[in-house]
Amino acid sequence: MTEPPFVSVVVPTLPGRDALLRDCLGSLHAQTYPQNRHEVVVITDSAREGAGAARNRGLAQTRGELICFLDDDAIAPPGWLAAMVGGAERHPDAGLVGGAVRPRFDSPPPRTCAEHDLSGAVLDEGPRDAGTDEVWGCNMAVRRELFDRLGGFDESMQLAEDWDLGRRAIEAGSRIVYLPDAWIEHRRLADDLRVRSMPLEHLRRGFVVGMRTTPPPDPAQCGRDALRWARHAASARCTRGLTEAAKASGRALGGLARAVRRR
């Protein structure tokens, strides 16, 4: 019988998050995937270099041809790694795969309306494998060959480096596939849920995306989107409206900054 492939799991962490990391590693220890066919590499970002740089350092220490990335505040069910590897094997033309993300709130989340989840909390593309344009760095896997060809995560980015890796993968002719069975729970801490700081974070994220999207976003359309979401935030008292309005404004600013830089 052919042995399953040897795979690596990289977990970046920060100082002071020992309890979170302990829970994450406990979930990885309970995986049904053969213990002798995978490794776990933990990278401590003590210099606050950013998640992308930490993931690059972690990958440099791995041996697998498929490298899975899991955040230290994620909890993987026992079948997660087997589902990730199985999905990669079903889709050999996909250089990047990723699973569903379900939030586990450590404190009550900010209010949203009945139609919207909290921005950045849920990734759900349906019950079947599907091609997509983005998976999240807290729950993704990349083939080493593609990672090396792309040069890894862009270490100059402090936000949206996972989105950028996917963007470059697609531009290089690869595919991204969403795997519903490779789901994780992503813990959202009280510090992640402060309403006052969330719009600024999404403004910055939108700016990064606007700077790198090809073709660049239309500032007028972004402005209309921002206004629509702001109205929704006010009428429905929906935090998602605030964050989406900020993100649209950031995309507009990023697109304008890109246009000015190219002159």
Sequence and secondary structure as in RCSB ss.txt:
>XXXX:A:sequence
MTEPPFVSVVVPTLPGRDALLRDCLGSLHAQTYPQNRHEVVVITDSAREGAGAARNRGLAQTRGELICFLDDDAI
APPGWLAAMVGGAERHPDAGLVGGAVRPRFDSPPPRTCAEHDLSGAVLDEGPRDAGTDEVWGCNMAVRRELFDRL
GGFDESMQLAEDWDLGRRAIEAGSRIVYLPDAWIEHRRLADDLRVRSMPLEHLRRGFVVGMRTTPPPDPAQCGRD
ALRWARHAASARCTRGLTEAAKASGRALGGLARAVRRR
>XXXX:A:secstr
      EEEEEEE TT HHHHHHHHHHHHT SS GGGEEEEEEE TT   HHHHHHHHHTT   SEEEEE TTEE
  TTHHHHHHHHHHH TTEEEEEEEEEEEESS      TT   TTT B   SS EEES   TTEEEEEHHHHHHH
TSS TT SS HHHHHHHHHHHTT EEEEEEEEEEEEEE GGGG TTTHHHHHHHHHHHHHHH SS   HHHHHHH
HHHHHHHHHHHT HHHHHHHHHHHHHHHHHHHHHHHH 
